[in-house]
Amino acid sequence: MKTFGLFFLLQFLMFVLVTLNFRAIAQARYGWTIFTDMLISAAQFWIIRKVGASAENLVAWSGFVVGGAAGSSLGIYLSKRVFKKIPAGEYAQ
């Protein structure tokens, strides 16, 4: 269960960040885009170092898959609250 939890958390975090990043890009929010890009890069570096030999485990794979789906869902929920809809024509140039 520890392995599943770790991989769930890693992928959950990554998908929350990616979803927030996509929304920031879509709404041309430069500051949020840069911030989420940096967090994604830092998380990827840490994940690569952490995963190592555990990645061949079916439990680890399951945690990654379920964590990704849950992370995307939370990312959509959070991004709808963080990035309020910008009226058409008011995007940053």
PDB file with one MODEL, atoms N, CA, C and O in Angstrom:
MODEL        1
ATOM      1  N   MET A   1       0.826  -1.198   0.000  1.00  0.00           N
ATOM      2  CA  MET A   1       0.000   0.000   0.000  1.00  0.00           C
ATOM      3  C   MET A   1       0.872   1.265   0.000  1.00  0.00           C
ATOM      4  O   MET A   1       0.488   2.291  -0.562  1.00  0.00           O
ATOM      5  N   LYS A   2       2.024   1.181   0.624  1.00  0.00           N
ATOM      6  CA  LYS A   2       2.925   2.333   0.661  1.00  0.00           C
ATOM      7  C   LYS A   2       3.386   2.697  -0.761  1.00  0.00           C
ATOM      8  O   LYS A   2       3.430   3.872  -1.125  1.00  0.00           O
ATOM      9  N   THR A   3       3.727   1.677  -1.552  1.00  0.00           N
ATOM     10  CA  THR A   3       4.175   1.917  -2.924  1.00  0.00           C
ATOM     11  C   THR A   3       3.058   2.537  -3.746  1.00  0.00           C
ATOM     12  O   THR A   3       3.282   3.504  -4.474  1.00  0.00           O
ATOM     13  N   PHE A   4       1.842   1.979  -3.633  1.00  0.00           N
ATOM     14  CA  PHE A   4       0.695   2.536  -4.351  1.00  0.00           C
ATOM     15  C   PHE A   4       0.484   3.991  -3.952  1.00  0.00           C
ATOM     16  O   PHE A   4       0.299   4.852  -4.812  1.00  0.00           O
ATOM     17  N   GLY A   5       0.510   4.264  -2.667  1.00  0.00           N
ATOM     18  CA  GLY A   5       0.300   5.628  -2.168  1.00  0.00           C
ATOM     19  C   GLY A   5       1.338   6.606  -2.685  1.00  0.00           C
ATOM     20  O   GLY A   5       0.999   7.728  -3.060  1.00  0.00           O
ATOM     21  N   LEU A   6       2.600   6.195  -2.708  1.00  0.00           N
ATOM     22  CA  LEU A   6       3.665   7.062  -3.199  1.00  0.00           C
ATOM     23  C   LEU A   6       3.456   7.394  -4.667  1.00  0.00           C
ATOM     24  O   LEU A   6       3.517   8.561  -5.054  1.00  0.00           O
ATOM     25  N   PHE A   7       3.208   6.374  -5.493  1.00  0.00           N
ATOM     26  CA  PHE A   7       3.039   6.607  -6.921  1.00  0.00           C
ATOM     27  C   PHE A   7       1.747   7.350  -7.228  1.00  0.00           C
ATOM     28  O   PHE A   7       1.698   8.159  -8.155  1.00  0.00           O
ATOM     29  N   PHE A   8       0.698   7.078  -6.452  1.00  0.00           N
ATOM     30  CA  PHE A   8      -0.545   7.842  -6.586  1.00  0.00           C
ATOM     31  C   PHE A   8      -0.261   9.318  -6.333  1.00  0.00           C
ATOM     32  O   PHE A   8      -0.657  10.175  -7.123  1.00  0.00           O
ATOM     33  N   LEU A   9       0.417   9.611  -5.243  1.00  0.00           N
ATOM     34  CA  LEU A   9       0.703  10.994  -4.878  1.00  0.00           C
ATOM     35  C   LEU A   9       1.573  11.690  -5.919  1.00  0.00           C
ATOM     36  O   LEU A   9       1.325  12.847  -6.259  1.00  0.00           O
ATOM     37  N   LEU A  10       2.591  10.995  -6.426  1.00  0.00           N
ATOM     38  CA  LEU A  10       3.470  11.587  -7.433  1.00  0.00           C
ATOM     39  C   LEU A  10       2.692  11.967  -8.699  1.00  0.00           C
ATOM     40  O   LEU A  10       2.829  13.075  -9.217  1.00  0.00           O
ATOM     41  N   GLN A  11       1.895  11.047  -9.175  1.00  0.00           N
ATOM     42  CA  GLN A  11       1.153  11.324 -10.414  1.00  0.00           C
ATOM     43  C   GLN A  11       0.017  12.308 -10.162  1.00  0.00           C
ATOM     44  O   GLN A  11      -0.287  13.137 -11.019  1.00  0.00           O
ATOM     45  N   PHE A  12      -0.605  12.223  -9.007  1.00  0.00           N
ATOM     46  CA  PHE A  12      -1.663  13.160  -8.630  1.00  0.00           C
ATOM     47  C   PHE A  12      -1.125  14.592  -8.673  1.00  0.00           C
ATOM     48  O   PHE A  12      -1.734  15.476  -9.277  1.00  0.00           O
ATOM     49  N   LEU A  13       0.004  14.807  -8.037  1.00  0.00           N
ATOM     50  CA  LEU A  13       0.627  16.129  -8.023  1.00  0.00           C
ATOM     51  C   LEU A  13       0.952  16.599  -9.439  1.00  0.00           C
ATOM     52  O   LEU A  13       0.684  17.746  -9.795  1.00  0.00           O
ATOM     53  N   MET A  14       1.528  15.711 -10.238  1.00  0.00           N
ATOM     54  CA  MET A  14       1.917  16.087 -11.596  1.00  0.00           C
ATOM     55  C   MET A  14       0.695  16.496 -12.428  1.00  0.00           C
ATOM     56  O   MET A  14       0.754  17.487 -13.157  1.00  0.00           O
ATOM     57  N   PHE A  15      -0.391  15.759 -12.330  1.00  0.00           N
ATOM     58  CA  PHE A  15      -1.563  16.081 -13.138  1.00  0.00           C
ATOM     59  C   PHE A  15      -2.283  17.329 -12.646  1.00  0.00           C
ATOM     60  O   PHE A  15      -2.861  18.061 -13.449  1.00  0.00           O
ATOM     61  N   VAL A  16      -2.259  17.585 -11.347  1.00  0.00           N
ATOM     62  CA  VAL A  16      -2.794  18.862 -10.853  1.00  0.00           C
ATOM     63  C   VAL A  16      -1.995  20.011 -11.472  1.00  0.00           C
ATOM     64  O   VAL A  16      -2.575  20.981 -11.959  1.00  0.00           O
ATOM     65  N   LEU A  17      -0.681  19.902 -11.452  1.00  0.00           N
ATOM     66  CA  LEU A  17       0.175  20.958 -12.000  1.00  0.00           C
ATOM     67  C   LEU A  17      -0.017  21.124 -13.508  1.00  0.00           C
ATOM     68  O   LEU A  17      -0.093  22.247 -14.005  1.00  0.00           O
ATOM     69  N   VAL A  18      -0.096  20.016 -14.229  1.00  0.00           N
ATOM     70  CA  VAL A  18      -0.270  20.091 -15.684  1.00  0.00           C
ATOM     71  C   VAL A  18      -1.620  20.717 -16.035  1.00  0.00           C
ATOM     72  O   VAL A  18      -1.707  21.534 -16.951  1.00  0.00           O
ATOM     73  N   THR A  19      -2.666  20.337 -15.313  1.00  0.00           N
ATOM     74  CA  THR A  19      -3.990  20.910 -15.578  1.00  0.00           C
ATOM     75  C   THR A  19      -4.005  22.410 -15.291  1.00  0.00           C
ATOM     76  O   THR A  19      -4.538  23.190 -16.080  1.00  0.00           O
ATOM     77  N   LEU A  20      -3.424  22.809 -14.170  1.00  0.00           N
ATOM     78  CA  LEU A  20      -3.333  24.244 -13.872  1.00  0.00           C
ATOM     79  C   LEU A  20      -2.519  24.971 -14.937  1.00  0.00           C
ATOM     80  O   LEU A  20      -2.852  26.091 -15.325  1.00  0.00           O
ATOM     81  N   ASN A  21      -1.448  24.329 -15.407  1.00  0.00           N
ATOM     82  CA  ASN A  21      -0.592  24.923 -16.428  1.00  0.00           C
ATOM     83  C   ASN A  21      -1.358  25.112 -17.738  1.00  0.00           C
ATOM     84  O   ASN A  21      -1.254  26.167 -18.363  1.00  0.00           O
ATOM     85  N   PHE A  22      -2.118  24.114 -18.157  1.00  0.00           N
ATOM     86  CA  PHE A  22      -2.900  24.234 -19.400  1.00  0.00           C
ATOM     87  C   PHE A  22      -3.898  25.380 -19.316  1.00  0.00           C
ATOM     88  O   PHE A  22      -4.072  26.138 -20.269  1.00  0.00           O
ATOM     89  N   ARG A  23      -4.551  25.497 -18.165  1.00  0.00           N
ATOM     90  CA  ARG A  23      -5.523  26.583 -18.003  1.00  0.00           C
ATOM     91  C   ARG A  23      -4.827  27.938 -18.037  1.00  0.00           C
ATOM     92  O   ARG A  23      -5.335  28.883 -18.640  1.00  0.00           O
ATOM     93  N   ALA A  24      -3.675  28.035 -17.398  1.00  0.00           N
ATOM     94  CA  ALA A  24      -2.925  29.295 -17.392  1.00  0.00           C
ATOM     95  C   ALA A  24      -2.509  29.668 -18.809  1.00  0.00           C
ATOM     96  O   ALA A  24      -2.614  30.830 -19.200  1.00  0.00           O
ATOM     97  N   ILE A  25      -2.038  28.690 -19.581  1.00  0.00           N
ATOM     98  CA  ILE A  25      -1.648  28.949 -20.966  1.00  0.00           C
ATOM     99  C   ILE A  25      -2.863  29.372 -21.781  1.00  0.00           C
ATOM    100  O   ILE A  25      -2.790  30.337 -22.542  1.00  0.00           O
ATOM    101  N   ALA A  26      -3.968  28.670 -21.635  1.00  0.00           N
ATOM    102  CA  ALA A  26      -5.178  28.976 -22.407  1.00  0.00           C
ATOM    103  C   ALA A  26      -5.691  30.386 -22.137  1.00  0.00           C
ATOM    104  O   ALA A  26      -6.273  31.018 -23.019  1.00  0.00           O
ATOM    105  N   GLN A  27      -5.478  30.875 -20.929  1.00  0.00           N
ATOM    106  CA  GLN A  27      -5.952  32.212 -20.579  1.00  0.00           C
ATOM    107  C   GLN A  27      -4.836  33.257 -20.653  1.00  0.00           C
ATOM    108  O   GLN A  27      -5.004  34.389 -20.198  1.00  0.00           O
ATOM    109  N   ALA A  28      -3.705  32.870 -21.225  1.00  0.00           N
ATOM    110  CA  ALA A  28      -2.563  33.775 -21.417  1.00  0.00           C
ATOM    111  C   ALA A  28      -2.135  34.460 -20.121  1.00  0.00           C
ATOM    112  O   ALA A  28      -1.884  35.665 -20.096  1.00  0.00           O
ATOM    113  N   ARG A  29      -2.056  33.689 -19.063  1.00  0.00           N
ATOM    114  CA  ARG A  29      -1.599  34.202 -17.772  1.00  0.00           C
ATOM    115  C   ARG A  29      -0.119  33.860 -17.626  1.00  0.00           C
ATOM    116  O   ARG A  29       0.242  32.764 -17.196  1.00  0.00           O
ATOM    117  N   TYR A  30       0.725  34.816 -17.991  1.00  0.00           N
ATOM    118  CA  TYR A  30       2.161  34.577 -18.056  1.00  0.00           C
ATOM    119  C   TYR A  30       2.773  34.178 -16.714  1.00  0.00           C
ATOM    120  O   TYR A  30       3.546  33.223 -16.646  1.00  0.00           O
ATOM    121  N   GLY A  31       2.440  34.886 -15.673  1.00  0.00           N
ATOM    122  CA  GLY A  31       3.004  34.591 -14.357  1.00  0.00           C
ATOM    123  C   GLY A  31       2.659  33.184 -13.892  1.00  0.00           C
ATOM    124  O   GLY A  31       3.539  32.446 -13.448  1.00  0.00           O
ATOM    125  N   TRP A  32       1.387  32.804 -13.989  1.00  0.00           N
ATOM    126  CA  TRP A  32       0.964  31.467 -13.583  1.00  0.00           C
ATOM    127  C   TRP A  32       1.581  30.402 -14.481  1.00  0.00           C
ATOM    128  O   TRP A  32       1.934  29.322 -14.007  1.00  0.00           O
ATOM    129  N   THR A  33       1.715  30.694 -15.771  1.00  0.00           N
ATOM    130  CA  THR A  33       2.322  29.732 -16.690  1.00  0.00           C
ATOM    131  C   THR A  33       3.774  29.468 -16.313  1.00  0.00           C
ATOM    132  O   THR A  33       4.203  28.316 -16.251  1.00  0.00           O
ATOM    133  N   ILE A  34       4.520  30.519 -16.063  1.00  0.00           N
ATOM    134  CA  ILE A  34       5.922  30.366 -15.674  1.00  0.00           C
ATOM    135  C   ILE A  34       6.031  29.620 -14.347  1.00  0.00           C
ATOM    136  O   ILE A  34       6.860  28.722 -14.200  1.00  0.00           O
ATOM    137  N   PHE A  35       5.192  29.995 -13.386  1.00  0.00           N
ATOM    138  CA  PHE A  35       5.219  29.367 -12.066  1.00  0.00           C
ATOM    139  C   PHE A  35       4.913  27.870 -12.158  1.00  0.00           C
ATOM    140  O   PHE A  35       5.634  27.050 -11.588  1.00  0.00           O
ATOM    141  N   THR A  36       3.838  27.513 -12.880  1.00  0.00           N
ATOM    142  CA  THR A  36       3.478  26.096 -12.982  1.00  0.00           C
ATOM    143  C   THR A  36       4.496  25.316 -13.817  1.00  0.00           C
ATOM    144  O   THR A  36       4.751  24.146 -13.531  1.00  0.00           O
ATOM    145  N   ASP A  37       5.080  25.940 -14.843  1.00  0.00           N
ATOM    146  CA  ASP A  37       6.147  25.281 -15.615  1.00  0.00           C
ATOM    147  C   ASP A  37       7.329  24.929 -14.711  1.00  0.00           C
ATOM    148  O   ASP A  37       7.877  23.829 -14.790  1.00  0.00           O
ATOM    149  N   MET A  38       7.710  25.862 -13.862  1.00  0.00           N
ATOM    150  CA  MET A  38       8.832  25.621 -12.959  1.00  0.00           C
ATOM    151  C   MET A  38       8.507  24.501 -11.968  1.00  0.00           C
ATOM    152  O   MET A  38       9.358  23.661 -11.678  1.00  0.00           O
ATOM    153  N   LEU A  39       7.288  24.491 -11.454  1.00  0.00           N
ATOM    154  CA  LEU A  39       6.888  23.432 -10.523  1.00  0.00           C
ATOM    155  C   LEU A  39       6.860  22.065 -11.210  1.00  0.00           C
ATOM    156  O   LEU A  39       7.264  21.062 -10.621  1.00  0.00           O
ATOM    157  N   ILE A  40       6.384  22.030 -12.450  1.00  0.00           N
ATOM    158  CA  ILE A  40       6.354  20.777 -13.206  1.00  0.00           C
ATOM    159  C   ILE A  40       7.773  20.257 -13.413  1.00  0.00           C
ATOM    160  O   ILE A  40       8.038  19.071 -13.217  1.00  0.00           O
ATOM    161  N   SER A  41       8.671  21.129 -13.802  1.00  0.00           N
ATOM    162  CA  SER A  41      10.063  20.723 -14.023  1.00  0.00           C
ATOM    163  C   SER A  41      10.705  20.194 -12.743  1.00  0.00           C
ATOM    164  O   SER A  41      11.386  19.168 -12.759  1.00  0.00           O
ATOM    165  N   ALA A  42      10.485  20.893 -11.648  1.00  0.00           N
ATOM    166  CA  ALA A  42      11.046  20.454 -10.367  1.00  0.00           C
ATOM    167  C   ALA A  42      10.449  19.106  -9.953  1.00  0.00           C
ATOM    168  O   ALA A  42      11.166  18.224  -9.481  1.00  0.00           O
ATOM    169  N   ALA A  43       9.143  18.954 -10.132  1.00  0.00           N
ATOM    170  CA  ALA A  43       8.481  17.697  -9.772  1.00  0.00           C
ATOM    171  C   ALA A  43       8.979  16.547 -10.640  1.00  0.00           C
ATOM    172  O   ALA A  43       9.212  15.450 -10.131  1.00  0.00           O
ATOM    173  N   GLN A  44       9.145  16.777 -11.936  1.00  0.00           N
ATOM    174  CA  GLN A  44       9.639  15.727 -12.826  1.00  0.00           C
ATOM    175  C   GLN A  44      11.035  15.276 -12.414  1.00  0.00           C
ATOM    176  O   GLN A  44      11.321  14.079 -12.387  1.00  0.00           O
ATOM    177  N   PHE A  45      11.888  16.215 -12.097  1.00  0.00           N
ATOM    178  CA  PHE A  45      13.247  15.874 -11.675  1.00  0.00           C
ATOM    179  C   PHE A  45      13.208  15.015 -10.412  1.00  0.00           C
ATOM    180  O   PHE A  45      13.910  14.009 -10.317  1.00  0.00           O
ATOM    181  N   TRP A  46      12.386  15.414  -9.450  1.00  0.00           N
ATOM    182  CA  TRP A  46      12.282  14.672  -8.195  1.00  0.00           C
ATOM    183  C   TRP A  46      11.683  13.286  -8.438  1.00  0.00           C
ATOM    184  O   TRP A  46      12.143  12.302  -7.858  1.00  0.00           O
ATOM    185  N   ILE A  47      10.656  13.203  -9.294  1.00  0.00           N
ATOM    186  CA  ILE A  47      10.007  11.919  -9.583  1.00  0.00           C
ATOM    187  C   ILE A  47      10.989  10.958 -10.242  1.00  0.00           C
ATOM    188  O   ILE A  47      11.049   9.784  -9.878  1.00  0.00           O
ATOM    189  N   ILE A  48      11.758  11.450 -11.210  1.00  0.00           N
ATOM    190  CA  ILE A  48      12.740  10.597 -11.882  1.00  0.00           C
ATOM    191  C   ILE A  48      13.714  10.007 -10.872  1.00  0.00           C
ATOM    192  O   ILE A  48      14.058   8.828 -10.952  1.00  0.00           O
ATOM    193  N   ARG A  49      14.154  10.817  -9.933  1.00  0.00           N
ATOM    194  CA  ARG A  49      15.087  10.337  -8.909  1.00  0.00           C
ATOM    195  C   ARG A  49      14.420   9.353  -7.951  1.00  0.00           C
ATOM    196  O   ARG A  49      15.056   8.403  -7.493  1.00  0.00           O
ATOM    197  N   LYS A  50      13.141   9.576  -7.647  1.00  0.00           N
ATOM    198  CA  LYS A  50      12.436   8.768  -6.643  1.00  0.00           C
ATOM    199  C   LYS A  50      11.968   7.425  -7.198  1.00  0.00           C
ATOM    200  O   LYS A  50      11.995   6.419  -6.488  1.00  0.00           O
ATOM    201  N   VAL A  51      11.543   7.399  -8.451  1.00  0.00           N
ATOM    202  CA  VAL A  51      10.924   6.212  -9.020  1.00  0.00           C
ATOM    203  C   VAL A  51      11.890   5.037  -9.063  1.00  0.00           C
ATOM    204  O   VAL A  51      11.601   3.978  -8.505  1.00  0.00           O
ATOM    205  N   GLY A  52      13.023   5.208  -9.712  1.00  0.00           N
ATOM    206  CA  GLY A  52      14.046   4.164  -9.751  1.00  0.00           C
ATOM    207  C   GLY A  52      13.520   2.777 -10.047  1.00  0.00           C
ATOM    208  O   GLY A  52      12.807   2.573 -11.030  1.00  0.00           O
ATOM    209  N   ALA A  53      13.863   1.831  -9.210  1.00  0.00           N
ATOM    210  CA  ALA A  53      13.523   0.416  -9.429  1.00  0.00           C
ATOM    211  C   ALA A  53      12.061   0.103  -9.153  1.00  0.00           C
ATOM    212  O   ALA A  53      11.570  -0.936  -9.595  1.00  0.00           O
ATOM    213  N   SER A  54      11.352   0.962  -8.441  1.00  0.00           N
ATOM    214  CA  SER A  54       9.961   0.682  -8.083  1.00  0.00           C
ATOM    215  C   SER A  54       9.018   0.709  -9.274  1.00  0.00           C
ATOM    216  O   SER A  54       7.907   0.186  -9.195  1.00  0.00           O
ATOM    217  N   ALA A  55       9.447   1.310 -10.376  1.00  0.00           N
ATOM    218  CA  ALA A  55       8.561   1.513 -11.521  1.00  0.00           C
ATOM    219  C   ALA A  55       8.120   0.210 -12.182  1.00  0.00           C
ATOM    220  O   ALA A  55       7.140   0.219 -12.928  1.00  0.00           O
ATOM    221  N   GLU A  56       8.790  -0.889 -11.943  1.00  0.00           N
ATOM    222  CA  GLU A  56       8.423  -2.150 -12.577  1.00  0.00           C
ATOM    223  C   GLU A  56       7.313  -2.875 -11.816  1.00  0.00           C
ATOM    224  O   GLU A  56       6.860  -3.928 -12.265  1.00  0.00           O
ATOM    225  N   ASN A  57       6.881  -2.368 -10.729  1.00  0.00           N
ATOM    226  CA  ASN A  57       5.885  -2.983  -9.874  1.00  0.00           C
ATOM    227  C   ASN A  57       4.472  -2.637 -10.364  1.00  0.00           C
ATOM    228  O   ASN A  57       4.199  -1.480 -10.681  1.00  0.00           O
ATOM    229  N   LEU A  58       3.569  -3.634 -10.428  1.00  0.00           N
ATOM    230  CA  LEU A  58       2.188  -3.414 -10.861  1.00  0.00           C
ATOM    231  C   LEU A  58       1.457  -2.463  -9.914  1.00  0.00           C
ATOM    232  O   LEU A  58       0.633  -1.661 -10.353  1.00  0.00           O
ATOM    233  N   VAL A  59       1.751  -2.547  -8.641  1.00  0.00           N
ATOM    234  CA  VAL A  59       1.126  -1.662  -7.659  1.00  0.00           C
ATOM    235  C   VAL A  59       1.548  -0.214  -7.918  1.00  0.00           C
ATOM    236  O   VAL A  59       0.725   0.698  -7.838  1.00  0.00           O
ATOM    237  N   ALA A  60       2.831  -0.005  -8.228  1.00  0.00           N
ATOM    238  CA  ALA A  60       3.320   1.337  -8.542  1.00  0.00           C
ATOM    239  C   ALA A  60       2.638   1.869  -9.793  1.00  0.00           C
ATOM    240  O   ALA A  60       2.241   3.033  -9.845  1.00  0.00           O
ATOM    241  N   TRP A  61       2.504   1.016 -10.796  1.00  0.00           N
ATOM    242  CA  TRP A  61       1.839   1.409 -12.043  1.00  0.00           C
ATOM    243  C   TRP A  61       0.389   1.799 -11.768  1.00  0.00           C
ATOM    244  O   TRP A  61      -0.085   2.809 -12.289  1.00  0.00           O
ATOM    245  N   SER A  62      -0.310   1.022 -10.966  1.00  0.00           N
ATOM    246  CA  SER A  62      -1.705   1.319 -10.623  1.00  0.00           C
ATOM    247  C   SER A  62      -1.828   2.663  -9.914  1.00  0.00           C
ATOM    248  O   SER A  62      -2.735   3.443 -10.201  1.00  0.00           O
ATOM    249  N   GLY A  63      -0.917   2.925  -8.993  1.00  0.00           N
ATOM    250  CA  GLY A  63      -0.929   4.213  -8.296  1.00  0.00           C
ATOM    251  C   GLY A  63      -0.720   5.371  -9.239  1.00  0.00           C
ATOM    252  O   GLY A  63      -1.354   6.415  -9.088  1.00  0.00           O
ATOM    253  N   PHE A  64       0.164   5.206 -10.218  1.00  0.00           N
ATOM    254  CA  PHE A  64       0.426   6.244 -11.211  1.00  0.00           C
ATOM    255  C   PHE A  64      -0.822   6.517 -12.038  1.00  0.00           C
ATOM    256  O   PHE A  64      -1.169   7.675 -12.271  1.00  0.00           O
ATOM    257  N   VAL A  65      -1.502   5.459 -12.487  1.00  0.00           N
ATOM    258  CA  VAL A  65      -2.689   5.604 -13.340  1.00  0.00           C
ATOM    259  C   VAL A  65      -3.835   6.277 -12.583  1.00  0.00           C
ATOM    260  O   VAL A  65      -4.423   7.243 -13.068  1.00  0.00           O
ATOM    261  N   VAL A  66      -4.143   5.768 -11.412  1.00  0.00           N
ATOM    262  CA  VAL A  66      -5.245   6.327 -10.620  1.00  0.00           C
ATOM    263  C   VAL A  66      -4.902   7.740 -10.147  1.00  0.00           C
ATOM    264  O   VAL A  66      -5.768   8.615 -10.129  1.00  0.00           O
ATOM    265  N   GLY A  67      -3.661   7.963  -9.769  1.00  0.00           N
ATOM    266  CA  GLY A  67      -3.246   9.302  -9.345  1.00  0.00           C
ATOM    267  C   GLY A  67      -3.371  10.328 -10.451  1.00  0.00           C
ATOM    268  O   GLY A  67      -3.739  11.475 -10.199  1.00  0.00           O
ATOM    269  N   GLY A  68      -3.066   9.923 -11.681  1.00  0.00           N
ATOM    270  CA  GLY A  68      -3.203  10.835 -12.818  1.00  0.00           C
ATOM    271  C   GLY A  68      -4.644  11.258 -13.039  1.00  0.00           C
ATOM    272  O   GLY A  68      -4.923  12.439 -13.249  1.00  0.00           O
ATOM    273  N   ALA A  69      -5.557  10.304 -12.992  1.00  0.00           N
ATOM    274  CA  ALA A  69      -6.978  10.620 -13.178  1.00  0.00           C
ATOM    275  C   ALA A  69      -7.497  11.520 -12.062  1.00  0.00           C
ATOM    276  O   ALA A  69      -8.209  12.490 -12.319  1.00  0.00           O
ATOM    277  N   ALA A  70      -7.141  11.196 -10.839  1.00  0.00           N
ATOM    278  CA  ALA A  70      -7.593  12.013  -9.705  1.00  0.00           C
ATOM    279  C   ALA A  70      -6.952  13.401  -9.740  1.00  0.00           C
ATOM    280  O   ALA A  70      -7.597  14.391  -9.393  1.00  0.00           O
ATOM    281  N   GLY A  71      -5.697  13.475 -10.154  1.00  0.00           N
ATOM    282  CA  GLY A  71      -5.010  14.761 -10.240  1.00  0.00           C
ATOM    283  C   GLY A  71      -5.620  15.674 -11.280  1.00  0.00           C
ATOM    284  O   GLY A  71      -5.757  16.875 -11.048  1.00  0.00           O
ATOM    285  N   SER A  72      -5.990  15.119 -12.427  1.00  0.00           N
ATOM    286  CA  SER A  72      -6.645  15.925 -13.458  1.00  0.00           C
ATOM    287  C   SER A  72      -7.970  16.475 -12.951  1.00  0.00           C
ATOM    288  O   SER A  72      -8.307  17.635 -13.189  1.00  0.00           O
ATOM    289  N   SER A  73      -8.711  15.634 -12.253  1.00  0.00           N
ATOM    290  CA  SER A  73     -10.011  16.068 -11.722  1.00  0.00           C
ATOM    291  C   SER A  73      -9.852  17.213 -10.729  1.00  0.00           C
ATOM    292  O   SER A  73     -10.578  18.205 -10.802  1.00  0.00           O
ATOM    293  N   LEU A  74      -8.912  17.082  -9.808  1.00  0.00           N
ATOM    294  CA  LEU A  74      -8.675  18.156  -8.844  1.00  0.00           C
ATOM    295  C   LEU A  74      -8.126  19.394  -9.543  1.00  0.00           C
ATOM    296  O   LEU A  74      -8.471  20.518  -9.179  1.00  0.00           O
ATOM    297  N   GLY A  75      -7.278  19.194 -10.540  1.00  0.00           N
ATOM    298  CA  GLY A  75      -6.731  20.325 -11.288  1.00  0.00           C
ATOM    299  C   GLY A  75      -7.815  21.145 -11.965  1.00  0.00           C
ATOM    300  O   GLY A  75      -7.763  22.375 -11.953  1.00  0.00           O
ATOM    301  N   ILE A  76      -8.797  20.474 -12.555  1.00  0.00           N
ATOM    302  CA  ILE A  76      -9.916  21.182 -13.184  1.00  0.00           C
ATOM    303  C   ILE A  76     -10.693  21.958 -12.128  1.00  0.00           C
ATOM    304  O   ILE A  76     -11.012  23.131 -12.319  1.00  0.00           O
ATOM    305  N   TYR A  77     -10.991  21.301 -11.024  1.00  0.00           N
ATOM    306  CA  TYR A  77     -11.734  21.949  -9.945  1.00  0.00           C
ATOM    307  C   TYR A  77     -11.002  23.199  -9.439  1.00  0.00           C
ATOM    308  O   TYR A  77     -11.598  24.268  -9.308  1.00  0.00           O
ATOM    309  N   LEU A  78      -9.695  23.047  -9.155  1.00  0.00           N
ATOM    310  CA  LEU A  78      -8.916  24.180  -8.645  1.00  0.00           C
ATOM    311  C   LEU A  78      -8.761  25.294  -9.672  1.00  0.00           C
ATOM    312  O   LEU A  78      -8.876  26.474  -9.343  1.00  0.00           O
ATOM    313  N   SER A  79      -8.500  24.911 -10.912  1.00  0.00           N
ATOM    314  CA  SER A  79      -8.263  25.935 -11.931  1.00  0.00           C
ATOM    315  C   SER A  79      -9.517  26.738 -12.230  1.00  0.00           C
ATOM    316  O   SER A  79      -9.416  27.906 -12.605  1.00  0.00           O
ATOM    317  N   LYS A  80     -10.690  26.151 -12.076  1.00  0.00           N
ATOM    318  CA  LYS A  80     -11.933  26.902 -12.273  1.00  0.00           C
ATOM    319  C   LYS A  80     -12.096  27.974 -11.194  1.00  0.00           C
ATOM    320  O   LYS A  80     -12.741  28.999 -11.417  1.00  0.00           O
ATOM    321  N   ARG A  81     -11.513  27.728 -10.039  1.00  0.00           N
ATOM    322  CA  ARG A  81     -11.598  28.701  -8.955  1.00  0.00           C
ATOM    323  C   ARG A  81     -10.460  29.718  -9.004  1.00  0.00           C
ATOM    324  O   ARG A  81     -10.659  30.892  -8.691  1.00  0.00           O
ATOM    325  N   VAL A  82      -9.274  29.269  -9.395  1.00  0.00           N
ATOM    326  CA  VAL A  82      -8.113  30.156  -9.438  1.00  0.00           C
ATOM    327  C   VAL A  82      -8.171  31.076 -10.648  1.00  0.00           C
ATOM    328  O   VAL A  82      -7.922  32.276 -10.529  1.00  0.00           O
ATOM    329  N   PHE A  83      -8.497  30.520 -11.815  1.00  0.00           N
ATOM    330  CA  PHE A  83      -8.507  31.285 -13.060  1.00  0.00           C
ATOM    331  C   PHE A  83      -9.940  31.561 -13.467  1.00  0.00           C
ATOM    332  O   PHE A  83     -10.511  30.845 -14.290  1.00  0.00           O
ATOM    333  N   LYS A  84     -10.514  32.594 -12.895  1.00  0.00           N
ATOM    334  CA  LYS A  84     -11.877  32.975 -13.259  1.00  0.00           C
ATOM    335  C   LYS A  84     -11.916  33.289 -14.748  1.00  0.00           C
ATOM    336  O   LYS A  84     -10.921  33.736 -15.319  1.00  0.00           O
ATOM    337  N   LYS A  85     -13.040  33.060 -15.363  1.00  0.00           N
ATOM    338  CA  LYS A  85     -13.189  33.278 -16.804  1.00  0.00           C
ATOM    339  C   LYS A  85     -12.895  34.733 -17.147  1.00  0.00           C
ATOM    340  O   LYS A  85     -13.431  35.652 -16.527  1.00  0.00           O
ATOM    341  N   ILE A  86     -12.042  34.927 -18.136  1.00  0.00           N
ATOM    342  CA  ILE A  86     -11.707  36.269 -18.624  1.00  0.00           C
ATOM    343  C   ILE A  86     -12.629  36.568 -19.801  1.00  0.00           C
ATOM    344  O   ILE A  86     -12.710  35.766 -20.732  1.00  0.00           O
ATOM    345  N   PRO A  87     -13.331  37.711 -19.783  1.00  0.00           N
ATOM    346  CA  PRO A  87     -14.202  38.045 -20.912  1.00  0.00           C
ATOM    347  C   PRO A  87     -13.427  38.095 -22.220  1.00  0.00           C
ATOM    348  O   PRO A  87     -12.252  38.461 -22.240  1.00  0.00           O
ATOM    349  N   ALA A  88     -14.090  37.726 -23.315  1.00  0.00           N
ATOM    350  CA  ALA A  88     -13.462  37.705 -24.645  1.00  0.00           C
ATOM    351  C   ALA A  88     -12.882  39.075 -24.960  1.00  0.00           C
ATOM    352  O   ALA A  88     -13.502  40.105 -24.698  1.00  0.00           O
ATOM    353  N   GLY A  89     -11.689  39.067 -25.522  1.00  0.00           N
ATOM    354  CA  GLY A  89     -11.039  40.309 -25.918  1.00  0.00           C
ATOM    355  C   GLY A  89     -10.192  40.952 -24.828  1.00  0.00           C
ATOM    356  O   GLY A  89      -9.548  41.970 -25.080  1.00  0.00           O
ATOM    357  N   GLU A  90     -10.176  40.392 -23.633  1.00  0.00           N
ATOM    358  CA  GLU A  90      -9.425  40.971 -22.529  1.00  0.00           C
ATOM    359  C   GLU A  90      -8.196  40.153 -22.150  1.00  0.00           C
ATOM    360  O   GLU A  90      -7.637  40.347 -21.071  1.00  0.00           O
ATOM    361  N   TYR A  91      -7.770  39.244 -23.021  1.00  0.00           N
ATOM    362  CA  TYR A  91      -6.582  38.449 -22.755  1.00  0.00           C
ATOM    363  C   TYR A  91      -5.342  39.313 -22.829  1.00  0.00           C
ATOM    364  O   TYR A  91      -5.302  40.298 -23.567  1.00  0.00           O
ATOM    365  N   ALA A  92      -4.327  38.943 -22.061  1.00  0.00           N
ATOM    366  CA  ALA A  92      -3.065  39.679 -22.061  1.00  0.00           C
ATOM    367  C   ALA A  92      -2.434  39.614 -23.449  1.00  0.00           C
ATOM    368  O   ALA A  92      -2.483  38.580 -24.115  1.00  0.00           O
ATOM    369  N   GLN A  93      -1.868  40.680 -23.859  1.00  0.00           N
ATOM    370  CA  GLN A  93      -1.255  40.719 -25.206  1.00  0.00           C
ATOM    371  C   GLN A  93       0.190  40.350 -25.135  1.00  0.00           C
ATOM    372  O   GLN A  93       0.873  40.326 -26.159  1.00  0.00           O
TER     373      GLN A  93
ENDMDL
END
